[in-house]
Amino acid sequence: ARAANGFVKAADPTTMAETTSAYVLDDKVHGEKKANAAANYRIGLYPDSQFSTKEKATQALRWERKIEMALEGHRWYDLVRWGIASEELNSFVKYEAQYLSKYANSVYNEKWVTLPIPHNQILKMDGLLVQNENWK
């Protein structure tokens, strides 16, 4: 059921599912689809300024990924994959150093873009595994 303002009143998931089904079924009248505002919506292209170049599209993609995955633990992996981890994280450290003295002498080391192979795993493989160059 809908309130006078158009919002769904039901909070019970079962009722919500039934209500949703009713709206979907109600969308068809005698086997024909009714005209619907969403179906008549004309989809246009993005304005030229947003994705007109590869650089702008990449920047938009990175920004969206940053916002979308903010608290998911993917940020470092994205920065490493894009090859900008050192640049981004050193920029962050430099900014934070203005306000927090503990960052004053900090720097993000370029070698940290790869992870070390645990020494016990190298030993188990009888020398078949070799430590990453950045961690020798």
LOKEVO-351173 format. One record per residue: x, y, z of N, C-alpha, C, CB in turn; residue number from 1. Coordinates in Angstrom, 1 decimal. Glycine has a CB too. Example, Ala and Ser with C-alpha at 12.3 -4.5 7.8 and 13.67 -1.06 7.14 Angstrom:
[[13.2,-5.7,7.8],[12.3,-4.5,7.8],[13.2,-3.3,7.8],[11.3,-4.5,9.0],1];
[[12.8,-2.2,7.1],[13.7,-1.1,7.1],[12.9,0.0,7.9],[14.1,-0.6,5.7],2];
This chain:
[[0.8,-1.2,0.0],[0.0,0.0,0.0],[0.9,1.2,0.0],[-1.0,0.0,1.2],1];
[[0.4,2.3,-0.6],[1.2,3.5,-0.7],[0.5,4.6,0.1],[1.3,4.0,-2.2],2];
[[1.3,5.4,0.7],[0.8,6.6,1.4],[0.4,7.6,0.4],[1.8,7.1,2.4],3];
[[-0.3,8.7,0.9],[-0.7,9.8,0.0],[0.4,10.4,-0.7],[-1.5,10.8,0.8],4];
[[1.6,10.4,-0.1],[2.8,11.0,-0.7],[3.5,10.1,-1.7],[3.8,11.5,0.3],5];
[[3.0,8.9,-1.9],[3.6,8.0,-2.9],[4.6,7.0,-2.3],[4.2,8.8,-4.0],6];
[[5.0,7.2,-1.1],[5.9,6.2,-0.5],[5.2,5.0,-0.1],[6.6,6.9,0.7],7];
[[5.9,3.9,-0.1],[5.4,2.6,0.3],[5.3,2.6,1.8],[6.2,1.4,-0.2],8];
[[4.1,2.2,2.3],[3.9,2.2,3.8],[4.4,0.9,4.5],[2.4,2.4,4.1],9];
[[4.4,-0.2,3.8],[4.7,-1.5,4.4],[6.2,-1.6,4.7],[4.3,-2.6,3.4],10];
[[6.5,-2.1,5.9],[7.8,-2.3,6.3],[8.2,-3.8,6.4],[8.1,-1.7,7.7],11];
[[7.1,-4.6,6.4],[7.3,-6.1,6.4],[7.8,-6.6,5.1],[6.0,-6.8,6.8],12];
[[9.0,-7.3,5.1],[9.6,-7.8,3.8],[8.6,-8.6,3.0],[10.8,-8.6,4.1],13];
[[7.8,-9.4,3.6],[6.8,-10.3,2.9],[5.8,-9.4,2.2],[6.1,-11.2,3.9],14];
[[5.3,-8.4,2.9],[4.3,-7.5,2.3],[5.0,-6.7,1.2],[3.8,-6.6,3.4],15];
[[6.2,-6.3,1.4],[7.0,-5.5,0.4],[7.1,-6.4,-0.9],[8.3,-5.1,0.9],16];
[[7.4,-7.6,-0.7],[7.6,-8.5,-1.9],[6.3,-8.7,-2.7],[8.1,-9.9,-1.5],17];
[[5.2,-8.9,-1.9],[3.9,-9.0,-2.5],[3.5,-7.7,-3.2],[2.8,-9.4,-1.5],18];
[[3.7,-6.6,-2.5],[3.4,-5.3,-3.1],[4.2,-5.0,-4.4],[3.7,-4.2,-2.1],19];
[[5.5,-5.4,-4.4],[6.3,-5.2,-5.6],[5.8,-6.0,-6.7],[7.8,-5.5,-5.3],20];
[[5.4,-7.3,-6.4],[4.9,-8.2,-7.5],[3.6,-7.6,-8.0],[4.6,-9.6,-6.9],21];
[[2.8,-7.0,-7.1],[1.5,-6.4,-7.6],[1.8,-5.3,-8.5],[0.7,-6.0,-6.4],22];
[[2.8,-4.5,-8.2],[3.1,-3.3,-9.1],[3.6,-3.8,-10.5],[4.1,-2.4,-8.5],23];
[[4.4,-4.9,-10.5],[5.0,-5.5,-11.7],[3.8,-6.0,-12.5],[6.0,-6.5,-11.4],24];
[[3.0,-6.8,-11.9],[1.8,-7.4,-12.6],[0.9,-6.3,-13.1],[1.1,-8.4,-11.7],25];
[[0.7,-5.2,-12.3],[-0.2,-4.2,-12.6],[0.3,-3.4,-13.9],[-0.4,-3.2,-11.5],26];
[[1.6,-3.5,-14.2],[2.2,-2.8,-15.3],[1.7,-3.3,-16.6],[3.7,-2.9,-15.2],27];
[[1.1,-4.5,-16.6],[0.6,-5.1,-17.9],[-1.0,-5.0,-17.8],[1.1,-6.5,-18.1],28];
[[-1.6,-4.6,-18.9],[-3.0,-4.6,-19.0],[-3.4,-5.5,-20.1],[-3.6,-3.1,-19.1],29];
[[-4.1,-6.5,-19.9],[-4.6,-7.5,-20.9],[-3.4,-7.9,-21.9],[-5.7,-6.8,-21.7],30];
[[-2.3,-8.2,-21.3],[-1.1,-8.6,-22.1],[-0.4,-7.5,-22.8],[-1.6,-9.6,-23.1],31];
[[-0.8,-6.3,-22.7],[-0.1,-5.2,-23.4],[0.6,-4.4,-22.3],[-1.0,-4.4,-24.3],32];
[[1.7,-3.9,-22.6],[2.4,-3.0,-21.7],[1.8,-1.6,-21.8],[3.9,-3.0,-22.0],33];
[[1.6,-1.0,-20.6],[1.1,0.3,-20.5],[2.3,1.3,-20.8],[0.5,0.7,-19.2],34];
[[2.0,2.4,-21.4],[3.0,3.5,-21.6],[3.4,3.9,-20.2],[2.4,4.7,-22.4],35];
[[4.7,4.1,-20.0],[5.3,4.3,-18.7],[6.3,5.5,-18.9],[5.9,3.0,-18.1],36];
[[6.3,6.3,-17.9],[7.2,7.5,-18.0],[8.7,7.1,-18.2],[7.1,8.4,-16.8],37];
[[9.1,6.0,-17.5],[10.5,5.5,-17.7],[10.8,5.0,-19.1],[10.8,4.4,-16.7],38];
[[9.8,4.4,-19.7],[10.0,3.9,-21.1],[10.1,5.0,-22.1],[8.8,2.9,-21.5],39];
[[9.4,6.1,-21.8],[9.4,7.3,-22.7],[10.6,8.2,-22.4],[8.1,8.0,-22.6],40];
[[11.4,7.9,-21.4],[12.5,8.8,-21.1],[13.6,8.7,-22.2],[13.1,8.4,-19.7],41];
[[14.0,9.8,-22.7],[15.0,9.8,-23.8],[16.4,9.9,-23.2],[14.8,11.0,-24.7],42];
[[17.2,8.9,-23.5],[18.5,8.8,-22.9],[19.5,9.5,-23.9],[19.0,7.3,-22.7],43];
[[20.3,10.4,-23.3],[21.2,11.2,-24.1],[22.6,10.8,-23.7],[21.0,12.7,-23.9],44];
[[23.6,11.3,-24.4],[25.0,11.1,-24.1],[25.4,12.0,-23.0],[25.9,11.3,-25.4],45];
[[26.5,11.6,-22.3],[27.1,12.5,-21.3],[27.6,13.8,-22.0],[28.2,11.8,-20.5],46];
[[27.6,14.9,-21.3],[28.1,16.1,-21.8],[29.6,15.9,-22.2],[28.0,17.3,-20.8],47];
[[30.1,16.6,-23.2],[31.4,16.4,-23.7],[32.5,16.6,-22.6],[31.7,17.4,-24.8],48];
[[32.2,17.5,-21.6],[33.2,17.9,-20.6],[33.5,16.7,-19.7],[32.7,19.0,-19.9],49];
[[32.6,15.8,-19.5],[32.8,14.7,-18.5],[33.7,13.6,-18.9],[31.5,14.2,-18.0],50];
[[33.5,13.1,-20.1],[34.3,11.9,-20.6],[34.9,12.2,-22.0],[33.4,10.7,-20.6],51];
[[35.2,13.4,-22.3],[35.6,13.7,-23.7],[37.0,13.2,-24.0],[35.5,15.2,-23.9],52];
[[37.8,12.9,-23.1],[39.1,12.4,-23.3],[39.4,11.2,-22.5],[40.2,13.5,-23.1],53];
[[40.4,10.4,-22.8],[40.7,9.2,-22.1],[41.1,9.6,-20.6],[41.9,8.5,-22.8],54];
[[41.9,10.7,-20.5],[42.3,11.1,-19.2],[41.2,11.5,-18.3],[43.3,12.3,-19.3],55];
[[40.2,12.2,-18.8],[39.0,12.6,-18.0],[38.2,11.4,-17.7],[38.1,13.6,-18.8],56];
[[38.0,10.5,-18.6],[37.3,9.2,-18.3],[38.0,8.4,-17.2],[37.1,8.4,-19.6],57];
[[39.3,8.3,-17.3],[40.1,7.6,-16.3],[40.0,8.3,-15.0],[41.6,7.5,-16.7],58];
[[40.0,9.6,-14.9],[39.9,10.4,-13.7],[38.5,10.1,-13.1],[40.1,11.9,-13.9],59];
[[37.5,10.2,-13.9],[36.1,9.9,-13.4],[36.0,8.5,-12.9],[35.1,10.2,-14.5],60];
[[36.5,7.5,-13.6],[36.5,6.2,-13.1],[37.2,6.0,-11.8],[37.1,5.2,-14.2],61];
[[38.4,6.6,-11.7],[39.1,6.4,-10.4],[38.4,7.1,-9.3],[40.5,7.1,-10.6],62];
[[37.8,8.3,-9.5],[37.0,9.0,-8.5],[35.8,8.1,-8.0],[36.6,10.3,-9.0],63];
[[35.1,7.6,-9.0],[33.9,6.7,-8.7],[34.4,5.5,-7.9],[33.2,6.3,-9.9],64];
[[35.4,4.9,-8.3],[35.9,3.7,-7.6],[36.4,4.1,-6.1],[37.1,3.1,-8.3],65];
[[37.0,5.2,-6.0],[37.4,5.7,-4.7],[36.2,5.9,-3.7],[38.2,7.0,-4.8],66];
[[35.2,6.5,-4.3],[34.0,6.8,-3.5],[33.2,5.5,-3.2],[33.1,7.8,-4.2],67];
[[33.0,4.7,-4.2],[32.2,3.5,-4.1],[32.8,2.5,-3.2],[32.0,2.9,-5.5],68];
[[34.2,2.4,-3.2],[34.8,1.4,-2.3],[35.6,2.0,-1.2],[35.8,0.6,-3.2],69];
[[35.1,3.1,-0.7],[35.8,3.9,0.3],[36.2,3.0,1.6],[35.0,5.0,0.7],70];
[[35.3,2.2,2.0],[35.5,1.5,3.3],[35.6,0.0,3.1],[34.4,1.8,4.3],71];
[[35.9,-0.4,1.9],[35.9,-1.8,1.5],[37.3,-2.5,1.5],[35.2,-2.0,0.2],72];
[[38.3,-1.7,1.7],[39.7,-2.3,1.8],[40.3,-2.5,0.4],[39.6,-3.5,2.5],73];
[[39.8,-1.8,-0.7],[40.3,-2.1,-2.0],[41.2,-0.9,-2.5],[39.1,-2.2,-3.0],74];
[[41.2,0.2,-1.7],[41.9,1.4,-2.2],[43.4,1.1,-2.5],[41.8,2.5,-1.2],75];
[[44.1,0.5,-1.6],[45.5,0.3,-1.9],[45.8,-0.5,-3.1],[46.2,-0.4,-0.6],76];
[[45.0,-1.6,-3.3],[45.1,-2.5,-4.5],[44.8,-1.7,-5.7],[44.2,-3.7,-4.3],77];
[[43.8,-0.8,-5.7],[43.5,0.0,-6.9],[44.7,0.9,-7.2],[42.3,0.9,-6.6],78];
[[45.3,1.6,-6.2],[46.4,2.5,-6.4],[47.6,1.7,-7.0],[46.8,3.2,-5.1],79];
[[47.9,0.6,-6.5],[49.0,-0.3,-7.0],[48.7,-0.7,-8.4],[49.2,-1.5,-6.1],80];
[[47.5,-1.1,-8.7],[47.2,-1.6,-10.0],[47.3,-0.4,-11.0],[45.7,-2.1,-10.1],81];
[[46.9,0.8,-10.7],[47.0,1.9,-11.6],[48.4,2.5,-11.6],[46.0,3.0,-11.1],82];
[[49.3,2.0,-10.7],[50.7,2.5,-10.7],[50.8,3.9,-10.1],[51.2,2.6,-12.1],83];
[[49.9,4.3,-9.3],[50.0,5.6,-8.6],[50.0,5.6,-7.1],[48.8,6.5,-9.1],84];
[[50.3,4.4,-6.6],[50.3,4.3,-5.1],[51.3,5.2,-4.4],[50.6,2.8,-4.7],85];
[[52.5,5.2,-4.9],[53.5,6.1,-4.2],[53.2,7.5,-4.3],[54.9,5.8,-4.9],86];
[[52.7,8.0,-5.5],[52.3,9.4,-5.7],[51.2,9.8,-4.8],[52.0,9.6,-7.2],87];
[[50.1,9.0,-4.8],[48.9,9.3,-4.0],[49.2,9.2,-2.5],[47.8,8.3,-4.4],88];
[[49.9,8.2,-2.1],[50.1,8.0,-0.6],[51.1,9.0,-0.1],[50.5,6.6,-0.3],89];
[[52.1,9.4,-0.9],[53.0,10.4,-0.4],[52.3,11.8,-0.4],[54.3,10.5,-1.4],90];
[[51.4,12.0,-1.3],[50.6,13.3,-1.3],[49.8,13.3,0.0],[49.7,13.4,-2.5],91];
[[49.2,12.2,0.3],[48.4,12.1,1.6],[49.2,12.4,2.8],[47.7,10.7,1.7],92];
[[50.4,11.7,2.9],[51.3,11.9,4.0],[51.8,13.3,4.1],[52.5,10.9,3.9],93];
[[52.1,14.0,3.0],[52.5,15.4,3.0],[51.4,16.3,3.5],[52.9,15.8,1.6],94];
[[50.2,16.0,3.1],[49.0,16.8,3.6],[48.8,16.6,5.1],[47.7,16.4,2.8],95];
[[48.8,15.3,5.5],[48.6,15.1,7.0],[49.7,15.6,7.8],[48.5,13.6,7.2],96];
[[50.9,15.7,7.3],[52.1,16.2,8.1],[51.9,17.7,8.5],[53.4,16.1,7.3],97];
[[51.1,18.4,7.7],[50.8,19.8,8.1],[50.0,19.9,9.4],[50.0,20.4,7.0],98];
[[49.3,18.9,9.7],[48.4,18.9,10.9],[48.8,17.9,12.0],[47.0,18.6,10.5],99];
[[49.5,16.8,11.6],[49.9,15.8,12.6],[51.4,15.6,12.5],[49.1,14.5,12.3],100];
[[52.0,15.9,13.7],[53.5,15.8,13.7],[54.0,14.4,13.5],[54.0,16.4,15.0],101];
[[53.2,13.4,13.7],[53.7,12.0,13.6],[54.0,11.7,12.1],[52.7,11.0,14.2],102];
[[53.5,12.5,11.2],[53.7,12.2,9.8],[54.8,13.1,9.2],[52.4,12.5,9.0],103];
[[55.5,13.9,10.1],[56.5,14.9,9.6],[57.6,14.2,8.8],[57.0,15.6,10.8],104];
[[58.1,13.1,9.2],[59.2,12.5,8.5],[58.8,11.2,7.8],[60.3,12.1,9.5],105];
[[57.5,11.0,7.6],[57.0,9.8,7.0],[57.1,9.9,5.4],[55.6,9.5,7.4],106];
[[57.2,8.7,4.8],[57.2,8.6,3.4],[56.8,7.2,3.0],[58.7,8.9,2.8],107];
[[56.0,7.2,1.9],[55.6,5.9,1.4],[56.7,5.4,0.5],[54.2,5.9,0.7],108];
[[57.3,4.2,0.8],[58.4,3.7,0.1],[57.9,3.0,-1.2],[59.2,2.7,0.9],109];
[[58.5,3.2,-2.3],[58.1,2.6,-3.6],[58.1,1.1,-3.5],[59.0,3.1,-4.7],110];
[[59.0,0.5,-2.7],[59.1,-0.9,-2.7],[57.8,-1.6,-2.1],[60.3,-1.4,-1.9],111];
[[57.0,-0.8,-1.4],[55.8,-1.4,-0.7],[54.7,-1.7,-1.7],[55.4,-0.4,0.3],112];
[[54.9,-1.5,-3.0],[53.8,-1.8,-3.9],[53.7,-3.3,-4.2],[54.0,-1.1,-5.2],113];
[[54.8,-4.0,-3.8],[54.7,-5.5,-3.8],[54.8,-6.0,-2.4],[55.9,-6.1,-4.7],114];
[[54.2,-7.1,-2.2],[54.3,-7.7,-0.8],[55.4,-8.8,-0.8],[52.9,-8.3,-0.5],115];
[[56.0,-8.9,0.4],[57.1,-9.9,0.5],[56.4,-11.3,0.5],[57.9,-9.7,1.7],116];
[[57.2,-12.3,0.0],[56.8,-13.7,0.1],[57.2,-14.2,1.5],[57.3,-14.6,-1.0],117];
[[56.4,-14.8,2.3],[56.8,-15.2,3.6],[58.0,-16.2,3.5],[55.6,-15.9,4.4],118];
[[59.0,-16.0,4.4],[60.2,-16.8,4.3],[60.0,-18.3,4.5],[61.2,-16.3,5.4],119];
[[59.0,-18.6,5.3],[58.7,-20.1,5.5],[58.2,-20.7,4.2],[57.8,-20.3,6.7],120];
[[57.5,-19.9,3.4],[57.0,-20.5,2.1],[58.1,-20.7,1.1],[55.9,-19.5,1.5],121];
[[59.1,-19.8,1.2],[60.3,-20.0,0.3],[61.0,-21.2,0.7],[61.2,-18.7,0.4],122];
[[61.2,-21.5,2.0],[61.9,-22.7,2.5],[61.1,-23.9,2.1],[62.0,-22.6,4.0],123];
[[59.8,-23.9,2.3],[59.0,-25.1,1.9],[59.1,-25.5,0.5],[57.5,-24.8,2.3],124];
[[59.3,-24.5,-0.4],[59.4,-24.8,-1.8],[60.8,-25.1,-2.3],[58.9,-23.5,-2.6],125];
[[61.7,-25.3,-1.4],[63.1,-25.7,-1.7],[63.7,-24.8,-2.7],[63.1,-27.2,-2.1],126];
[[63.6,-23.5,-2.6],[64.3,-22.6,-3.5],[63.6,-22.3,-4.8],[65.6,-23.1,-3.8],127];
[[62.4,-22.9,-5.0],[61.7,-22.7,-6.3],[61.1,-21.2,-6.3],[60.6,-23.7,-6.5],128];
[[60.7,-20.8,-5.1],[60.2,-19.4,-4.9],[61.4,-18.5,-4.6],[59.2,-19.3,-3.8],129];
[[61.4,-17.3,-5.2],[62.4,-16.3,-5.0],[61.8,-15.1,-4.5],[63.3,-16.0,-6.3],130];
[[62.4,-14.5,-3.4],[61.8,-13.3,-2.8],[61.7,-12.2,-3.9],[62.7,-12.8,-1.6],131];
[[60.6,-11.4,-3.8],[60.4,-10.3,-4.6],[61.6,-9.3,-4.6],[59.1,-9.5,-4.3],132];
[[62.0,-8.8,-5.7],[63.2,-7.9,-5.8],[63.2,-6.8,-4.7],[63.3,-7.3,-7.2],133];
[[62.0,-6.2,-4.5],[61.9,-5.1,-3.5],[62.1,-5.5,-2.1],[60.6,-4.4,-3.7],134];
[[62.1,-6.8,-1.8],[62.2,-7.3,-0.4],[63.4,-8.1,-0.1],[60.9,-8.0,-0.1],135];
[[64.4,-8.2,-1.1],[65.6,-9.0,-0.8],[66.5,-8.3,0.2],[66.3,-9.2,-2.1],136];
